[in-house]
Amino acid sequence: MARDLSSICHMSRLIANSQPWDVDPRCAPLPWNDTAFQELQVRPRVMGLSLDDGVEKAPPPIARALLELSAVLRAHGHEVVVWDTFDHAECIEIMDIFYTVDGGEDIRRDVAAAGEPFIPHVEGLVNRGKAISVYEYWQLNKRKTAVQKKYLDKWNAVRSPSGRAVDVLLSPTLPHTTVPHRKFRWVGYTKIWNLLDYPALTFPVDRVRAEVDVLPSEPYIPRNSLDEWNWNIFDAKQADGCPVNLQIIGKKLHEEKVLGAATVIERLWKSHIDESN
């Protein structure tokens, strides 16, 4: 988290080059890759566009911002390909099991230590969780590795119209711009990257505009109860002026590529906003 993108890039470079692997055995010996960071800024990129995670549909302001940004990228020579999220539900299901493999004991202890009440959707997850055996836990890890391999294979197989591989993905960060206090329910758009171990960066793009971000005239048919809840809480007038955020995602250990892509996108989008004004 930072006030601006340049601060994130600067701190990431400093941390990587401080050789944290000399003091933390969990860190891989990977110094800052400036070639990867710069390369994404000097040639057209291929970006996978994910409008929907297949569970909760993003409301009008988020879809609008994502499509407008995609149009700007295309206008500057970048390629945008539709990203299929058919496999996201399975990844999210696996991630939910990981949260409570101990029956929710670790989460309960942390919440108790803080002395604060549970957020309702976290409490619901913990209460549903059942402790599993060590053997079952190792099988779960094998399942995670299998879906990570499947996702990597999918990424490597996708090609743009020009035949190039996808560099990064563009996606909503959340399927809503704002929610009623203590009513937050769905983090599927972000927690999938935790399961896959992919770096993701969230950035502001626009704000809700009540005059244009209206619901479609034809009634929307929800896919499930979560989707129905999310669609019903959107009110363009109530959310008017609230920030609209998107995210950029890269493959495992491709942090420099994500930051390089973000630098390009920020520059192009700011130029577009200036021209529009």
URQUINOR-V901726 format. One record per run of one state. SS is the DSSP state (hx for helix, st for strand, lp for the rest). FROM is the first residue (numbers start at 0). TO is the last residue. If there is no record, write none. Layout:
ss: (SS:SS)
from: (FROM:FROM)
to: (TO:TO)
//
This chain:
ss: (lp:hx:lp:hx:lp:hx:lp:st:lp:st:lp:st:lp:hx:lp:st:lp:hx:lp:hx:lp:hx:lp:hx:lp:st:lp:st:lp:st:lp:hx:lp:st:lp:hx:lp:hx:lp:st:lp:hx:lp)
from: (0:4:17:19:22:33:39:45:50:51:52:56:57:59:75:78:82:87:99:104:114:119:128:133:157:158:159:164:165:167:172:187:196:199:207:224:233:235:239:242:249:254:276)
to: (3:16:18:21:32:38:44:49:50:51:55:56:58:74:77:81:86:98:103:113:118:127:132:156:157:158:163:164:166:171:186:195:198:206:223:232:234:238:241:248:253:275:276)
//
